Amino acid sequence: MRRDSREAVYKILFAELFSGETDVEFDKLIFAEQKLTADDCTFANQLLTTIREHKQEINDLISTFSKGYKFERIYSTDKCALIIAVCELKYFDDIPSIVSIDEALSLVRKYSTEESLNFVNGVLASLKKSLEV
């Protein structure tokens, strides 16, 4: 299930915020912990690869649309959910934008604060609107 793949990627990104890049063995450990199927692992790896290839552009988009918040000051938990959703909105045309936003909000509900829901939703709604133009 892609939700499990996203949660695995979320955990990997969270670890990377504190320790730099993770290695393949760490990623596999998280995939196993999440009990990902082969298809889930494929999607998670595709998502991770795209995030890593476009890291600066994704971070810049988050900075642009998080008006009043510097990227460095965004909660790590929110940042990880935003990175995944921005990546999907920008680079995965086969995923409906509403699905990417909803999945990000689910991660925020699970791992962050109630106040973060409005912030993350606002950032992603603004980005979605700009991409539709």
Backbone torsions as a table, in degrees:
resi	resn	phi	psi	omega
1	MET	NA	132.9	-176.4
2	ARG	-62.0	-28.0	177.6
3	ARG	-60.0	-42.4	178.1
4	ASP	-66.1	-37.5	177.3
5	SER	-62.2	-44.5	179.2
6	ARG	-63.7	-39.8	179.5
7	GLU	-65.7	-37.6	176.2
8	ALA	-63.8	-45.7	178.3
9	VAL	-62.4	-40.8	177.4
10	TYR	-55.8	-47.5	-179.5
11	LYS	-64.6	-38.6	178.4
12	ILE	-66.3	-45.5	178.4
13	LEU	-61.4	-40.6	179.2
14	PHE	-61.4	-44.0	177.7
15	ALA	-62.4	-40.0	-179.3
16	GLU	-66.5	-29.7	177.8
17	LEU	-62.5	-27.5	-176.9
18	PHE	-104.0	-22.3	-174.9
19	SER	-126.2	8.1	-175.0
20	GLY	83.1	-159.3	-177.7
21	GLU	-68.0	147.0	174.1
22	THR	-93.0	165.3	177.0
23	ASP	-104.1	173.3	-176.5
24	VAL	-60.2	-37.6	-179.0
25	GLU	-64.4	-40.5	177.0
26	PHE	-63.2	-45.4	179.1
27	ASP	-58.2	-45.1	179.3
28	LYS	-62.4	-37.6	178.3
29	LEU	-62.2	-44.6	178.4
30	ILE	-65.6	-41.2	178.5
31	PHE	-60.3	-42.5	179.2
32	ALA	-66.1	-42.1	178.7
33	GLU	-59.8	-38.1	179.1
34	GLN	-81.0	-5.7	-179.4
35	LYS	58.1	47.7	-179.1
36	LEU	-75.3	141.8	173.1
37	THR	-77.6	174.6	178.0
38	ALA	-60.1	-42.6	178.7
39	ASP	-64.7	-39.7	177.8
40	ASP	-62.9	-42.3	178.8
41	CYS	-62.8	-39.9	178.4
42	THR	-60.8	-47.4	179.6
43	PHE	-64.4	-44.2	-179.8
44	ALA	-60.8	-43.2	178.6
45	ASN	-65.6	-39.2	177.7
46	GLN	-63.2	-42.8	178.8
47	LEU	-64.4	-46.7	178.5
48	LEU	-61.1	-44.4	-179.7
49	THR	-61.5	-44.5	-179.5
50	THR	-65.5	-42.3	177.9
51	ILE	-60.4	-45.6	-177.9
52	ARG	-67.4	-37.1	179.4
53	GLU	-69.0	-31.6	-174.1
54	HIS	-117.6	26.3	-174.1
55	LYS	-52.8	-49.1	-176.6
56	GLN	-65.7	-43.0	179.7
57	GLU	-64.3	-41.5	178.1
58	ILE	-62.4	-46.6	178.8
59	ASN	-62.0	-39.5	178.4
60	ASP	-63.8	-40.5	178.1
61	LEU	-64.2	-41.7	177.7
62	ILE	-61.9	-43.8	178.4
63	SER	-60.5	-43.5	-178.4
64	THR	-62.9	-42.2	-173.3
65	PHE	-95.3	-2.7	175.2
66	SER	-99.7	63.3	-175.2
67	LYS	-51.8	128.9	177.9
68	GLY	87.1	-4.2	179.6
69	TYR	-123.9	125.6	173.5
70	LYS	-74.9	144.7	-178.2
71	PHE	-52.7	-42.0	-177.2
72	GLU	-65.7	-22.7	-175.9
73	ARG	-93.2	-7.8	179.1
74	ILE	-71.1	136.3	177.2
75	TYR	-51.1	138.0	179.7
76	SER	-57.2	-39.0	179.9
77	THR	-62.9	-41.0	178.8
78	ASP	-71.0	-39.4	-178.9
79	LYS	-59.0	-43.0	-179.1
80	CYS	-63.7	-44.1	178.6
81	ALA	-64.4	-40.8	178.4
82	LEU	-64.0	-42.5	-179.4
83	ILE	-58.8	-46.5	-179.6
84	ILE	-62.9	-48.7	-177.3
85	ALA	-65.8	-42.8	179.1
86	VAL	-62.4	-41.7	177.7
87	CYS	-59.1	-47.2	-179.7
88	GLU	-65.1	-43.5	-179.5
89	LEU	-61.6	-38.8	-174.2
90	LYS	-85.4	-38.1	-168.5
91	TYR	-119.0	-6.1	-178.4
92	PHE	-118.2	85.2	-177.1
93	ASP	-64.6	-20.9	-177.4
94	ASP	-81.5	-6.6	179.7
95	ILE	-105.0	120.5	178.2
96	PRO	-59.2	139.5	-176.6
97	SER	-58.6	-35.7	-179.4
98	ILE	-64.3	-33.3	178.1
99	VAL	-68.1	-45.9	179.4
100	SER	-60.2	-42.9	-179.7
101	ILE	-67.3	-44.9	180.0
102	ASP	-62.3	-41.4	179.0
103	GLU	-64.8	-39.0	177.3
104	ALA	-63.7	-42.6	179.6
105	LEU	-65.9	-33.8	175.8
106	SER	-63.7	-41.4	177.4
107	LEU	-64.5	-40.8	179.5
108	VAL	-65.2	-42.8	177.5
109	ARG	-58.0	-39.4	-175.3
110	LYS	-77.9	-38.4	-169.3
111	TYR	-115.4	-7.8	-174.9
112	SER	-124.9	-153.3	-175.5
113	THR	-104.7	161.3	178.3
114	GLU	-59.4	-39.3	-179.4
115	GLU	-64.8	-27.4	-178.5
116	SER	-67.7	-25.3	-179.5
117	LEU	-57.4	-48.3	-179.6
118	ASN	-64.2	-41.5	179.9
119	PHE	-61.3	-54.0	-177.7
120	VAL	-62.4	-43.7	178.6
121	ASN	-60.4	-42.0	179.7
122	GLY	-63.7	-44.2	179.1
123	VAL	-61.2	-48.0	-176.2
124	LEU	-70.3	-36.1	177.5
125	ALA	-64.5	-41.1	178.3
126	SER	-64.9	-42.9	178.8
127	LEU	-64.3	-45.4	179.5
128	LYS	-56.6	-45.8	-179.8
129	LYS	-61.4	-41.2	-179.4
130	SER	-69.3	-30.9	179.8
131	LEU	-75.7	-22.3	-179.4
132	GLU	-80.1	-13.7	-177.2
133	VAL	-74.8	NA	NA
